[in-house]
Amino acid sequence: MAMALFTEFSKKRNTFGLKFFVLFTVFTACVALSFTLLFFHSQRRVLEENMTGEGHLLARLLAHSVRLGVFTENSELLKDPIEGILSHEGVLFVSILSGEGNLLREQPSSSMLNTPERGFPHWSTRFEQIRRSQASPVFEGDTFYEFWSPVASTPQLASTESLYLAGPSHETAKIIGFVRIIVDKEPLRKKLEALLAKSISLALLFLALGTIIIYAIVQRITQPLNRLTEGLQKLERGETFEPLRVESKDEVGRLAAAFNHLVETLRTREAEKECLAEELRHAQKMEAVGTLAGGVAHDFNNILTAIVGFGTLLQRSLKNDNPFRIYVDQILIASDRATTLVKRLLAFGRKQVINPKPANLNDIVKSIEKLLARLISEDIDFRLVLVDEPLICQVDTGQIDQILINLVTNARDAMPGGGSLTITTGSEYLDEDFFSPIEKGKPGRYGVISIADSGMGMDEQTKERIFDPFFTTKEVGKGTGLGLSMAYGIIKQHEGFVAVESFPDEGTTFRVYLPLVQTAATADSPERLHVQRGNRETILVAEDDKAVRKLARHVLERSGYEVIEAVDGTEAVRRFQEYANRIDMVLLDVVMPKKNGQAAYEEMKLANPNLRALYISGYTQDIINRKGVLDEGINFIAKPVKPDELLAKVQEVLRQ
């Protein structure tokens, strides 16, 4: 066929038809080439803009989802969002920094681990520039893009959807950190190569079709011009015409492909949005449990106060040989278990009230040695190895005791066939490099308590979840899943942290780090409750819960005090004004209708600046700060409270 065409062209080389064919073939080739170049460059620009746009979006999504982790500087809360970002195609490296330039977490992708020879600029080379501008720039290297985005204390956009629509940001948000994402250019290069091949293929096809069409036109060039005019009119009207029909079909096909690509992109982004939302819910799970515990603790502890208080009074009124005493004992045992459960929930949420004082960690461990020895079985070799130097930390000794009890109990359960358990104390100086692979902390000297067992150990999946609330590997009925989460909350409340080393069948070691303080003070010796009868002092009791108010009145009057009652803050102020000359002390519930306890006390102090007050509450932010530490100079007792504890605290306040 090619020879036939060549022979035909040779015959007609000087004809108008051949000139027309050559002219339009060259024209078609120029159009095809121009179209190819234009199409390739435009699509290349679109692909590059899409890649940078997706990179900016990933950076903003990561900055949005790690706000809680950056604010608390908790490396564990940053893990899931980082892994979610690393799952995206082309993401090689993720770095998260605090606003001061401290590295909170840095993690490469699996593909990056397989090519360790690849290198990128260190984040510190651009950090000062980024921090000054507080913008979201992108830097382009030979083989990668580098995206930055600030992390705000509050969402920078009005809603999550605004992340995709680039809505207006909240200008009042405080920048608390920055995220950096390294994206590989290799996927873009592959797409450009595929685009170039596609463009060339389309150009060749267009040229071939054009050549055939032109050849057909040349063959019919001698036909009447009216038929050509008619054909052009059909083309103009959109009627059936082979060249236009093919071109139209090709354009429609590209439009359909573009539309399908758009639909697929939106569907993918919706799936990513749902995945990120799920990761955010998982990251907020611990905070949600703590918030729930704080919300129910006040009312629940009022109920427990009445049960424990009246139960204790009933127990004391019964002789030891009374057949009903065993029932009262079981009620109090169950109440203590309920009290412990609430305290565990509050401790996990870091909302438990603590009273830290300088104490020697060696003395704390030594004082609880006998109790710990009774918790384990005889086939476990239990040893203490205490360092000679004093380890003075600002801690609540009762809470540290609870941590040791929980960790030793877990170690015992991990050694059902016996083994060894060693508690060691010591000190370490930790610099900034030490914290980067685990979690952020303040450099300095730390006291360390290590609890090492030779038990079953844990795999990586279990080790990652051991501090989750209600997670347990024990059988049903043998654990609540709150022991380690409570210990974690207490440690963080003391500005410390815990490290875990464990391998299957190789045992487990928990290391509790608590910051040392520069003081020569030592732990106070445990105080015994010395309850004495009152000397007819008058106490104003303001409590909105009827059962708790009745219990307080009953306990105080039986111990030689006179009691004036009030059901809310407003009535408390009014009753105080009526009996101001008689009242020696006020016992105030923090949360009351009309006026809270602190506001009522401030109003009473206007009349009597020397008035002594004792606050009582199950839990409230009005009386403790955000870390759960008692403000200095405030007399406070937490519900549920036993009668002797209440009397001892009242006597302590009256002696002040």
C-alpha positions in Angstrom: 0.0 0.0 0.0 2.9 2.3 0.8 4.4 1.7 -2.7 1.0 2.4 -4.3 0.8 5.7 -2.4 4.3 6.6 -3.4 3.7 5.8 -7.1 0.5 7.8 -6.9 2.3 10.8 -5.4 5.0 10.6 -8.0 2.5 10.9 -10.7 0.9 13.9 -9.0 3.9 15.6 -7.7 3.3 18.7 -9.7 -0.4 18.7 -9.2 -2.5 21.0 -7.1 -3.7 18.0 -5.1 -0.2 16.9 -4.0 0.7 20.5 -3.0 -2.6 20.7 -1.1 -1.8 17.4 0.6 1.7 18.3 1.5 0.6 21.7 2.7 -2.1 20.3 4.9 0.1 17.4 6.1 2.7 19.9 7.3 0.0 22.0 8.8 -1.5 18.9 10.6 2.0 18.0 11.8 2.5 21.5 13.2 -0.9 21.4 14.8 -0.2 18.0 16.2 3.2 19.1 17.5 1.9 22.3 19.0 -1.0 20.5 20.5 1.3 17.9 22.0 3.6 20.5 23.5 0.7 22.6 24.8 -1.1 19.6 26.2 2.1 18.2 27.9 3.1 21.5 29.5 -0.4 22.3 30.7 -0.9 18.9 32.2 2.5 19.0 33.7 1.7 22.3 35.4 -1.6 20.7 36.7 0.2 17.7 38.0 2.8 19.8 39.8 0.1 22.1 41.2 -1.9 19.0 42.4 1.1 17.5 44.1 2.0 20.8 45.9 -1.7 21.3 46.7 -1.9 17.8 48.2 1.3 18.3 50.0 0.0 21.6 51.6 -3.3 19.8 52.4 -1.4 16.9 54.1 0.6 19.4 56.1 -2.5 21.3 57.2 -4.3 18.0 58.1 -1.3 16.8 60.1 -1.1 20.2 61.9 -4.8 20.0 62.6 -4.7 16.5 64.0 -1.6 16.8 66.2 -2.7 20.0 68.1 -3.4 18.0 71.3 -0.1 16.0 71.1 2.0 19.2 70.4 0.2 21.1 73.2 0.9 18.4 75.8 4.2 17.5 74.1 3.1 13.9 74.2 4.9 11.7 71.6 2.4 8.9 71.9 -0.5 11.2 70.8 1.6 12.1 67.7 2.2 8.5 66.6 -1.2 7.7 64.9 -1.5 11.0 63.0 2.1 10.6 61.7 1.5 7.0 60.6 -1.7 8.1 58.8 0.3 10.7 56.9 3.1 8.3 56.1 0.6 5.9 54.5 0.1 8.4 51.7 1.9 7.7 48.4 5.2 9.6 48.1 5.4 10.8 51.8 9.0 10.0 52.8 9.6 11.8 56.1 7.6 13.6 58.8 8.9 15.9 61.6 6.9 17.6 64.3 8.4 20.4 66.4 7.3 22.6 69.2 7.0 26.3 68.9 10.4 26.7 70.6 12.1 24.5 68.1 12.2 21.3 70.1 11.8 18.1 68.1 8.7 16.2 69.4 8.7 13.3 66.9 10.4 12.4 63.6 9.6 9.4 61.6 10.6 8.1 58.1 8.4 6.0 55.8 9.2 2.3 55.1 10.4 3.3 51.6 12.8 5.8 53.2 14.2 3.1 55.5 14.9 0.9 52.4 16.9 3.8 50.8 19.0 5.2 53.7 21.4 6.9 51.2 18.8 9.5 50.5 19.3 12.7 52.5 17.3 15.8 53.1 18.1 19.2 54.7 17.8 19.1 58.5 14.7 20.8 59.8 16.8 23.3 61.8 18.2 24.9 58.6 14.8 26.4 57.9 13.2 26.5 61.3 14.1 30.1 62.2 12.8 31.3 58.8 9.5 29.4 59.3 9.0 30.6 62.9 9.5 34.2 61.9 7.1 34.0 59.0 4.6 31.6 60.6 3.5 30.7 57.1 3.1 27.4 55.2 5.9 27.5 52.6 7.1 24.7 50.3 10.7 24.1 49.3 11.6 22.2 46.2 14.7 20.0 45.9 16.0 17.9 43.1 14.1 14.8 44.2 11.6 16.0 46.8 9.3 18.7 48.0 9.4 20.0 51.6 6.1 21.2 53.1 5.8 23.2 56.3 2.7 24.1 58.3 2.2 25.8 61.7 0.3 24.1 64.5 -2.2 26.4 66.2 -3.5 26.1 69.8 -7.0 26.3 68.3 -8.2 25.2 64.9 -6.9 27.7 62.3 -10.0 27.1 60.2 -13.7 27.4 61.0 -14.3 23.7 60.3 -12.6 20.5 59.1 -14.2 21.0 55.7 -12.4 24.3 55.5 -9.1 22.4 55.3 -10.1 21.2 51.9 -11.8 24.4 50.7 -9.0 26.7 52.0 -11.4 28.7 54.1 -10.4 31.8 56.2 -8.2 31.1 59.2 -8.6 32.3 62.8 -6.0 35.0 63.2 -6.2 34.9 67.0 -4.9 31.3 67.1 -1.5 30.9 68.9 1.2 29.0 67.1 2.4 26.2 69.3 4.5 24.2 66.9 5.3 23.3 63.3 5.1 20.2 61.1 7.3 19.3 58.2 6.5 16.7 55.5 9.0 15.5 52.8 7.3 14.2 49.6 9.1 12.2 47.0 9.1 13.6 43.4 9.4 10.1 42.0 5.6 9.6 41.6 5.5 12.9 39.8 8.3 11.9 37.5 6.5 8.7 36.6 3.3 10.5 35.9 5.1 13.0 33.7 6.7 10.1 31.8 3.3 8.5 31.3 1.9 11.9 30.3 4.6 12.4 27.7 4.0 8.9 26.3 0.3 9.6 26.1 0.9 13.0 24.5 3.1 11.5 21.8 0.7 8.7 21.2 -2.1 11.2 20.8 0.0 13.3 18.5 0.9 10.4 16.3 -2.7 9.3 16.2 -3.8 12.8 15.4 -1.2 13.0 12.6 -2.2 9.7 11.2 -5.9 10.5 11.2 -5.2 13.9 9.7 -3.1 12.4 7.0 -5.8 9.9 6.1 -8.4 12.6 6.2 -6.3 14.9 4.0 -5.6 12.1 1.6 -9.4 11.5 1.3 -9.9 15.2 0.8 -7.3 15.3 -1.9 -8.9 12.3 -3.6 -12.1 14.3 -3.6 -10.7 17.7 -4.3 -12.1 17.7 -7.7 -15.6 17.2 -6.5 -17.8 20.2 -6.6 -17.0 22.9 -4.1 -20.6 22.8 -3.0 -20.1 19.4 -1.6 -17.2 20.7 0.4 -19.3 23.6 1.5 -22.1 21.3 2.4 -19.7 19.2 4.4 -18.4 22.3 6.2 -22.0 23.4 6.9 -22.7 19.9 8.3 -19.6 20.3 10.4 -20.8 23.7 11.6 -24.3 22.4 12.4 -22.8 19.5 14.2 -24.2 16.9 11.9 -22.5 13.7 11.0 -19.1 14.4 9.6 -16.3 11.9 9.9 -13.4 14.2 10.9 -15.5 16.2 13.4 -17.1 13.1 14.7 -13.7 11.5 15.5 -12.4 14.7 17.0 -15.5 15.2 19.0 -15.3 11.7 20.3 -11.7 12.1 21.3 -12.5 15.3 23.2 -15.5 13.7 24.9 -13.4 10.8 25.9 -10.8 13.1 27.5 -13.5 15.0 29.3 -15.0 11.7 30.6 -11.5 10.7 31.8 -11.0 14.0 33.5 -14.4 13.8 35.1 -13.8 10.2 36.3 -10.4 11.4 37.7 -12.1 14.2 39.6 -14.8 11.8 41.0 -12.1 9.4 42.1 -10.0 12.2 43.7 -13.0 13.4 45.7 -13.8 9.9 46.8 -10.2 9.3 47.9 -10.1 12.6 49.9 -13.4 11.7 51.6 -11.9 8.4 52.7 -8.8 10.1 53.9 -10.9 12.6 55.9 -12.8 9.7 57.6 -9.5 8.0 58.4 -8.0 11.1 59.9 -11.2 11.7 61.9 -10.9 8.2 63.3 -7.3 8.8 64.2 -8.2 12.0 65.9 -11.0 10.3 67.9 -8.5 7.6 69.0 -6.0 10.3 70.1 -8.7 12.0 72.1 -9.8 8.8 73.8 -7.6 9.3 76.9 -8.7 12.9 77.4 -12.4 11.9 76.9 -12.2 9.3 79.7 -10.6 11.8 82.0 -13.2 14.4 81.2 -16.0 11.8 81.8 -14.5 10.8 85.1 -14.3 14.4 86.3 -17.9 15.0 85.3 -19.4 12.2 87.3 -17.0 12.2 90.2 -18.7 15.1 92.1 -22.2 13.5 92.3 -20.8 9.9 92.7 -18.5 10.9 95.6 -21.4 12.6 97.4 -23.2 9.3 97.3 -20.1 7.5 98.5 -19.5 10.0 101.3 -23.0 9.3 102.7 -22.5 5.5 102.3 -19.1 5.4 103.9 -19.9 7.9 106.6 -23.2 6.4 107.8 -21.8 3.0 107.3 -18.8 3.8 109.6 -21.1 5.2 112.2 -23.3 2.1 112.1 -20.3 -0.2 112.3 -19.0 1.6 115.4 -22.5 1.3 117.1 -22.5 -2.5 116.7 -20.5 -4.7 118.9 -18.1 -7.2 117.4 -20.3 -10.2 118.2 -23.4 -8.5 116.6 -24.6 -10.8 113.7 -25.4 -7.7 111.6 -21.9 -6.3 111.8 -20.7 -8.6 108.9 -23.2 -6.9 106.6 -22.0 -3.5 107.5 -18.4 -4.6 107.0 -19.3 -5.8 103.5 -21.0 -2.5 102.7 -17.8 -0.6 103.7 -15.6 -2.9 101.7 -17.7 -2.4 98.6 -17.7 1.3 99.2 -13.9 1.3 99.4 -13.7 -0.5 96.1 -16.0 2.0 94.5 -13.9 4.8 96.0 -10.7 3.3 94.5 -12.4 2.9 91.1 -13.3 6.6 91.0 -9.8 7.6 92.2 -8.3 5.5 89.4 -10.4 7.2 86.8 -9.5 10.6 88.1 -5.8 9.7 88.3 -5.9 8.5 84.7 -7.4 11.8 83.6 -4.9 13.7 85.8 -7.8 15.2 87.7 -7.1 13.5 91.0 -6.2 15.9 93.8 -2.6 15.5 94.9 -0.6 17.2 97.7 3.0 17.0 96.7 5.8 17.5 99.3 9.6 16.9 99.2 10.1 13.2 99.8 12.9 10.7 99.4 12.1 8.0 96.9 14.3 5.6 98.8 12.2 6.1 102.0 8.9 5.7 100.0 10.0 2.4 98.6 11.4 1.2 101.9 8.2 2.1 103.8 6.0 0.1 101.5 8.4 -2.9 101.2 6.4 -5.2 103.6 3.1 -4.4 101.9 4.6 -5.2 98.5 6.1 -8.4 99.8 2.6 -9.6 100.9 1.2 -8.9 97.4 3.5 -11.5 95.7 3.6 -15.2 96.1 6.4 -17.2 97.9 7.8 -18.6 94.6 8.8 -15.1 93.5 12.3 -13.8 94.6 11.7 -10.2 95.8 14.6 -7.8 96.2 15.2 -4.1 96.8 18.3 -2.4 95.6 18.3 1.2 96.9 20.9 3.8 96.0 22.9 5.4 98.8 22.2 9.0 97.7 19.0 10.7 98.7 16.5 11.1 95.9 14.4 14.1 96.9 11.3 14.6 94.6 8.2 16.8 94.9 5.6 14.0 95.1 2.5 12.9 96.8 3.7 9.8 98.7 0.3 8.1 98.7 0.1 8.3 94.9 3.7 7.0 94.5 2.7 4.1 96.8 -0.3 3.4 94.5 2.0 3.3 91.4 4.3 0.8 93.1 1.4 -1.4 94.1 0.0 -1.4 90.6 3.3 -2.2 88.9 4.2 -4.9 91.4 0.8 -6.5 91.1 1.1 -6.6 87.3 4.6 -8.1 87.6 3.2 -10.8 89.9 0.5 -11.7 87.5 3.1 -11.9 84.7 4.9 -14.7 86.7 2.3 -17.3 87.4 5.0 -20.0 87.7 7.3 -17.9 89.9 10.4 -15.8 89.1 12.3 -12.8 90.3 11.1 -9.2 91.0 13.6 -6.5 91.6 12.9 -2.8 92.6 15.9 -0.5 92.0 16.3 3.2 92.7 18.9 5.5 91.2 19.3 8.8 89.5 20.1 9.9 85.9 20.9 13.1 84.1 18.7 13.3 81.0 19.5 15.7 78.2 17.3 16.7 75.3 18.6 13.9 73.1 17.2 11.3 75.6 13.6 12.5 75.2 13.4 12.6 71.4 12.7 8.9 70.8 10.2 8.6 73.6 8.5 11.8 74.7 9.4 15.4 75.5 10.5 16.4 79.0 12.7 18.9 80.8 16.4 18.2 80.8 17.9 17.7 84.2 18.4 15.1 87.0 15.7 12.6 87.6 15.1 10.0 90.3 14.4 6.6 88.8 12.4 3.7 90.2 12.8 0.5 88.2 10.5 -2.5 88.6 12.0 -5.5 86.7 10.4 -8.9 86.5 11.3 -12.2 84.7 7.8 -12.9 83.5 6.1 -13.5 80.2 6.9 -10.1 78.7 4.9 -8.4 76.0 5.0 -8.1 72.2 5.0 -4.7 70.5 1.2 -4.6 69.9 0.5 -5.2 73.6 3.2 -2.7 74.7 1.7 0.1 72.6 -1.7 -0.3 74.4 -0.8 -1.0 78.0 -1.6 2.5 79.2 -5.0 2.6 77.4 -7.9 2.8 79.9 -9.8 -0.5 80.3 -7.3 -2.5 78.2 -6.2 -5.7 79.9 -4.8 -9.1 78.9 -6.1 -10.7 82.0 -9.2 -12.9 82.2 -12.6 -11.4 82.8 -13.1 -10.6 86.4 -9.3 -10.4 87.2 -8.6 -6.9 86.1 -10.3 -3.6 85.3 -7.6 -2.4 82.8 -7.2 0.8 84.9 -4.1 0.0 86.9 -1.4 1.1 84.4 -3.5 3.9 83.0 -3.9 5.3 86.5 -0.1 5.0 87.1 0.5 6.8 83.8 -1.8 9.6 84.8 -0.2 10.0 88.3 3.3 10.0 86.8 2.4 12.7 84.2 0.7 14.7 86.9 4.0 14.7 88.8 5.8 16.0 85.6 7.5 12.7 85.2 7.3 9.9 82.6 7.5 6.1 82.4 9.6 4.0 80.0 8.9 0.3 79.3 11.2 -2.4 78.0 9.7 -5.8 77.3 10.1 -8.7 75.0 8.1 -12.0 74.8 9.4 -14.5 77.3 12.2 -12.2 78.5 10.4 -10.2 81.2 9.4 -6.6 81.6 11.1 -3.5 83.1 9.1 -0.3 84.0 11.3 2.7 84.7 9.5 5.6 86.5 11.3 9.0 86.1 10.5 11.8 88.5 12.3 15.2 88.5 14.6 15.7 91.5 14.4 19.0 93.5 17.2 21.0 95.0 16.2 20.8 98.7 17.4 19.1 101.8 13.9 18.3 103.0 12.9 14.7 103.5 9.6 13.0 103.5 7.3 13.7 106.4 6.5 10.8 108.6 3.0 9.4 108.2 0.6 11.2 110.5 -1.9 9.3 112.5 -5.4 10.6 112.9 -5.7 12.0 116.4 -9.4 12.8 116.8 -10.3 14.8 119.9 -13.7 16.1 121.0 -14.5 19.7 120.2 -14.9 22.5 122.7 -18.4 23.6 121.5 -16.9 25.5 118.6 -19.5 26.6 116.0 -19.1 25.4 112.5 -21.2 26.6 109.5 -21.8 23.7 107.2 -22.8 24.7 103.6 -23.6 21.6 101.5 -26.3 21.2 98.8 -26.4 17.4 99.1 -28.8 16.6 101.8 -27.3 13.2 102.8 -23.7 14.7 103.0 -25.0 17.7 105.0 -26.9 15.4 107.4 -23.8 13.2 107.8 -21.5 16.2 108.5 -23.9 17.6 111.1 -24.3 14.2 112.8 -20.5 13.6 113.0 -19.6 17.1 114.2 -22.3 17.3 116.8 -21.4 13.8 118.2 -17.8 15.1 118.6 -18.7 18.2 120.6 -19.3 20.9 117.9 -22.3 23.1 117.3 -23.5 23.1 113.7 -25.4 25.7 111.6 -26.6 24.4 108.2 -27.0 26.0 104.8 -28.2 24.4 101.6 -26.4 26.7 99.1 -23.9 29.5 98.9 -26.4 32.4 99.2 -28.0 30.9 102.4 -24.5 30.3 103.8 -23.7 34.0 103.5 -27.0 34.9 105.1 -26.6 32.4 108.0 -23.1 33.7 108.5 -24.3 37.3 108.8 -26.9 36.2 111.4 -24.4 34.3 113.5 -21.1 36.0 112.7 -20.0 36.4 116.3 -20.5 32.7 117.0 -19.1 31.0 114.0 -15.5 29.8 114.4 -15.1 28.0 111.0 -17.0 27.3 107.8 -17.1 24.0 106.0 -18.0 24.7 102.4 -18.8 22.5 99.4 -17.1 23.9 96.4 -20.0 23.4 93.9 -23.3 24.7 95.2 -26.4 26.3 93.6 -26.7 30.1 93.4 -23.2 30.7 94.7 -20.2 28.4 94.9 -18.2 27.8 98.0 -15.2 30.0 97.1 -17.5 33.0 96.2 -19.4 32.6 99.4 -16.2 32.5 101.5 -14.8 35.6 99.8 -18.0 37.5 100.8 -17.8 36.2 104.4 -14.2 37.4 104.7 -15.3 40.9 104.1 -16.9 40.8 107.5 -14.3 38.6 109.2 -10.9 38.5 107.5 -9.6 35.9 109.9 -12.4 33.4 109.2 -11.1 29.9 108.8 -12.5 27.7 106.0 -12.4 24.1 104.9 -13.4 23.2 101.4 -14.8 19.8 100.5 -15.6 18.4 97.1 -15.5 15.3 95.0 -13.6 17.2 92.3 -13.7 20.7 90.9 -11.5 23.0 89.0 -12.5 25.9 91.3 -10.3 24.5 94.1 -7.4 23.0 92.3 -5.4 24.1 89.3 -5.3 22.4 85.9 -2.8 19.9 87.1 -4.8 18.8 90.1 -2.3 20.2 92.7 -3.7 22.0 95.7 -3.1 25.7 95.8 -0.9 26.8 98.6 -2.8 27.9 101.7 -6.1 26.2 100.9 -7.6 23.7 103.3 -9.2 21.0 101.3 -10.6 17.5 101.8 -11.7 15.3 99.0 -14.9 13.2 99.0 -15.6 10.5 99.8 -14.4 11.3 103.4 -14.6 9.1 106.5 -15.8 10.5 109.8 -12.4 10.4 111.5 -10.7 12.1 108.5 -13.3 14.9 108.5 -12.9 15.4 112.3 -9.1 15.4 112.1 -9.1 18.0 109.2 -11.6 20.2 111.1 -9.3 20.1 114.2 -6.3 20.9 112.0 -8.0 24.0 110.6 -9.2 25.2 114.0 -5.7 25.0 115.3 -4.3 27.2 112.5 
